[in-house]
Amino acid sequence: MQSDVRAVLQYVPFFRGKTFVLVLNAARMTQLALAEALLDLIALQQVGVKLVLISTGSGEAEISNLLTDGELKWQSAPLDAAQVGAILERGQLALIESPELAFLGEEVVSFAGNLGAFKLITLIPKPSEGGTAISREDAQGWQGPEEDLFHRAAEVCASGIPRVHLLDELHQGVLMDELFSNEGVGVMVYADDYLSIRPIGPDDISELLAMVGRSMRDAHLVPRSYEEIETSLDDFQVLTIDGNVVGCVALHPSSDPHCAEVACLYVKQNHGGLGYGHLLVEAAEERARKLGIPWVFALSTRAVDYFTENLGYEACPLEEIPEPRQERLRSSGRASMVLRKFLRD
């Protein structure tokens, strides 16, 4: 489980009120893995997730006794969306014990869809290969080990269930490690925009300031106030993973000369090294192209090699950039290098 409590808590408002359907074979799991799974269900219930537990297999693990021992609020139910929905509205976990059900079978998928499930989570005998988050389209075209499983997960997403998780049933604490982490520990096939870059909104300003605060303090980024960002919202974009803001970038256009500055580039530390910075810069450059801007520049003290070697920027004389930016840089005392890139259509 993640040690960063803040990284966990960011999911609480996102998950609250959503329905998760978990399918497992308790008799096949180790005692420790099953115990951890039930502890994770307690945590999910406490943050307001509506839970359905479908227990397949022989039932030898006596799931109902374990739920009672864990002091979960629960009630047995048939595979009926209307009856289960009523149980969920009362704040109880709905337990469905049915040895004949297949993990991603038509009955389970139809039930989850009718229930409006946000996630269909399956605990399987071994870890699936292929990455941590895969779009429905990529899963549909997957070739190689377990391609039938990936194809079926894609079909489930196409039927209207946004997320399908394929997790290792022997991994202790797999639910928390998967659900409360942007990268996860299993495979998630998704139908919606799991990763997206979008314009910043007023509600994102406080998150952005908190995210880049240390870099502004250490003079790695230009200091900015809430009001300064609020008056230039159109310049900023944020990168979200699973609905959570994890990075940002700004594009500040100039008319004399006709160019724009790529600024306020930041990715949260626990998301570094995954190519998100590259995606943010590309998004800023694409916006510049749409505005008809011929070239962009960036000021950097620590990421010079990153911009030149990975993003195609070159050193540029300070006198080439807008005069207000020159003056601001001189007055700041920062030894930043000016890097420029000419954009192509």
C-alpha positions, 0 to 999 in steps of 0.5 A: 500500500502506498505510504503517501497518505495524500496520494490515497486520499485524493481518490476518496471524493472520486470513488465516493458513491460509485459502485464496484463489483468484485469477483473472486474465488475465495477457496483458491486464494491464500488465507493472507491474501483473502484477509487483506482483500476483506480489510480493503473492502472495509476501507472502501466501504468507509469512504463511501464506495458501494460494494458488490462481492461475487464469490465463485468456486466451492465456497469453502472459505466461508466468506459470510463468516469473514465479513461478519468477523470484519464487522462489514455492513453486508447482506446476502443477495441473488444476482438481481440488480434491483434487489442488490441496488436496494442493499447498496442504497442502505450502505451495505455490501451485497454478497452474491455466492454463486459457484457456477458464475464465470468471472467475466461471463455474460451473467456477471457483465449484464448484472454489473451493467444493469447496476451501473457499476463503475468498476468490474474487478476480477481476482485471477490465478496469475498476474496479467501481462501487458502494462498497467492501464490499457485502453479498450481499443488497445485491449481489443487488438492485443496479441500474445499471452492471455489475448482472449482475456484482454479481448473479453475485457475490451468487450466488457468496457464496450458494453458500458462498464468504464473500468475492468481490473485484472488482478493477481489473487495471491497479491496481498493488499492487491485492492488498495495497491491497485485502486489507490494508485495511479499506476496500480499493480495489475491491469486495468482496461478502460473505456473512458479518458483515463489519461487526459490533458485538459484546460485548467479550471478555477477549481484546479488553481489551489491544486496547481499551487500546492503541486508546484509550491516546492519548485517555486520556493526553490526557484526552479519555477517562477513564483505565481499567485492564485490571482495571477493564475486566475487571470490567465486561466486560458494559458494553463493545461493540466494532465490528469490520471484517473481524474487526478491532476498530476502535472501542468504546463502553461503557454504564454503567447506574445505578439512582439515578437510573435512567439510563446513561452512554454512555462510552469512545466511540472509533474508530481514527483511520484509520477516522474520518469513516465513521459508525462512531461513530454506529453505536456510540452507537446500539448503546449506546442500543439496549442501554439500551432493552433494559435498560428505561433511560429516558435516557442521558447522555454527558460530552464536551469535544471532541465536543459538536457531534457529540452534539447535531447528529448524535445528538440529545443536549441539554445537561443540568445536572450535578446530574441525573446519578448522584452518584458520576459528579458527584464523579468529574468534579469531582475530575478537573478536566475541563471536560466538558459533560453531554449527555442523550438521552431514549430512545424505544421 
